[in-house]
Amino acid sequence: MTGTVNLLKLCVGTETVEELAAWQDLRRKHWPDGKPRHITRMWPKREAEVLNGGSLYWVFKGVILARQHITALEEVRGEDGILRCALVLNPALHRTEAAPRRPFQGWRYLSPEDAPRDLPKGRSVEDPLPADLARALADIGLR
């Protein structure tokens, strides 16, 4: 039986969950099925695990704050002719507990055990840790 694995990605170009939602909503008409996509250079080698209930966890300014369920992976060719991977996402953004992360490039695998929990229904915001504290925790490896 195949397990589940998530992906972790820095959210570049937007600083808040609300900005990401608004950007995705503006782009909706450009996607054939209206579902948001995130284009990445690398295809996940653990594709079956990603597609077995995995989510894309978004890192905003050094802190995981939201996730989106990954519904499919699609091959797309860029204007430069290079094949890339489109992560097809469920439009629903789920807020998560704040979890600090150090900067990284590309995306990373994130095990379900290491993923922050979703915030309770009706609670859209969790007071984030002060930025200095979040960075200090990330520097010593404590999320």
C-alpha positions as CSV (number, residue, x, y, z in Angstrom):
1,M,0.0,0.0,0.0
2,T,1.2,3.5,-0.8
3,G,1.6,6.0,1.9
4,T,1.1,9.7,1.7
5,V,3.6,12.5,1.5
6,N,3.2,16.3,1.2
7,L,5.2,19.0,-0.6
8,L,6.5,22.1,1.1
9,K,7.1,25.3,-1.0
10,L,8.0,28.9,-0.3
11,C,5.2,31.3,-1.4
12,V,7.1,33.8,-3.5
13,G,5.3,36.9,-4.7
14,T,2.7,37.0,-2.0
15,E,3.1,37.7,1.7
16,T,-0.2,36.5,3.1
17,V,-2.7,33.7,2.6
18,E,-5.2,36.3,1.5
19,E,-2.9,37.5,-1.2
20,L,-2.3,34.0,-2.5
21,A,-6.0,33.3,-2.6
22,A,-6.6,36.6,-4.5
23,W,-3.8,35.8,-7.0
24,Q,-5.1,32.3,-7.6
25,D,-8.7,33.7,-8.0
26,L,-7.4,36.2,-10.7
27,R,-5.7,33.4,-12.6
28,R,-8.6,31.0,-12.4
29,K,-9.8,31.8,-16.0
30,H,-6.4,30.8,-17.4
31,W,-6.7,27.3,-16.1
32,P,-8.8,24.9,-18.2
33,D,-10.7,23.4,-15.2
34,G,-10.5,26.5,-13.0
35,K,-8.2,24.8,-10.5
36,P,-5.0,26.6,-9.5
37,R,-1.7,25.3,-10.6
38,H,1.8,25.8,-9.4
39,I,4.5,25.1,-12.0
40,T,7.8,23.6,-10.8
41,R,10.8,22.3,-12.7
42,M,11.1,19.0,-11.0
43,W,8.6,16.1,-11.1
44,P,8.1,14.4,-7.7
45,K,9.7,11.0,-7.7
46,R,7.2,10.0,-5.0
47,E,4.3,10.8,-7.3
48,A,2.1,8.0,-6.1
49,E,2.5,9.2,-2.4
50,V,1.8,12.8,-3.3
51,L,-1.4,11.8,-5.2
52,N,-2.5,9.6,-2.3
53,G,-3.9,12.5,-0.3
54,G,-0.9,14.9,-0.2
55,S,-1.1,18.6,0.1
56,L,1.1,21.5,-0.9
57,Y,2.1,23.4,2.3
58,W,2.8,27.1,1.7
59,V,5.6,29.0,3.6
60,F,5.0,32.7,4.0
61,K,7.9,34.8,5.2
62,G,9.5,31.9,7.0
63,V,6.3,30.3,8.4
64,I,4.0,27.6,7.1
65,L,0.5,29.1,7.3
66,A,-1.7,27.2,4.8
67,R,-2.0,24.1,2.6
68,Q,-3.8,23.1,-0.5
69,H,-4.7,19.5,-1.5
70,I,-2.8,18.3,-4.6
71,T,-5.4,16.7,-7.0
72,A,-3.1,15.9,-10.0
73,L,0.3,16.4,-11.6
74,E,0.4,17.6,-15.2
75,E,3.2,17.8,-17.7
76,V,3.5,21.3,-19.1
77,R,6.0,22.8,-21.6
78,G,7.3,26.3,-20.9
79,E,7.9,29.0,-23.5
80,D,11.5,27.9,-23.4
81,G,10.5,24.4,-24.6
82,I,11.5,22.7,-21.2
83,L,9.0,20.2,-19.7
84,R,7.9,21.1,-16.2
85,C,5.4,19.7,-13.6
86,A,2.2,21.5,-12.8
87,L,0.9,20.7,-9.4
88,V,-2.9,20.9,-9.8
89,L,-4.4,22.2,-6.5
90,N,-7.8,22.2,-4.9
91,P,-8.8,25.9,-4.8
92,A,-9.7,25.6,-1.0
93,L,-6.9,27.0,1.1
94,H,-6.7,25.4,4.6
95,R,-5.1,27.5,7.3
96,T,-2.6,25.6,9.5
97,E,-0.9,26.2,12.8
98,A,2.1,28.5,12.3
99,A,5.3,26.4,11.8
100,P,8.6,28.3,11.2
101,R,10.8,27.0,8.3
102,R,14.2,28.1,7.2
103,P,14.5,29.3,3.6
104,F,15.2,26.7,0.8
105,Q,14.9,26.5,-2.9
106,G,12.4,24.6,-4.9
107,W,10.1,22.3,-2.9
108,R,10.7,19.7,-0.3
109,Y,8.9,16.6,0.8
110,L,7.0,16.9,4.1
111,S,5.9,13.8,6.0
112,P,2.4,13.8,7.5
113,E,4.0,13.5,10.9
114,D,6.0,16.7,10.4
115,A,3.1,18.7,8.9
116,P,1.4,21.4,11.0
117,R,-2.2,20.7,11.9
118,D,-5.1,22.5,10.3
119,L,-6.6,25.3,12.4
120,P,-10.1,24.4,13.7
121,K,-13.0,25.3,11.5
122,G,-14.1,28.9,11.8
123,R,-10.6,30.0,12.9
124,S,-8.9,31.6,10.0
125,V,-5.9,33.1,11.7
126,E,-3.5,32.0,14.4
127,D,-1.5,34.7,16.0
128,P,2.0,34.1,14.5
129,L,5.1,33.9,16.6
130,P,7.1,37.1,16.5
131,A,9.4,37.0,13.4
132,D,12.6,36.9,15.5
133,L,11.4,34.0,17.6
134,A,10.1,32.1,14.5
135,R,13.5,32.5,12.8
136,A,15.4,31.5,16.0
137,L,13.3,28.3,16.3
138,A,13.9,27.5,12.6
139,D,17.6,28.1,13.0
140,I,17.9,25.5,15.7
141,G,15.7,23.1,13.8
142,L,12.5,23.4,15.8
143,R,10.1,24.2,13.0
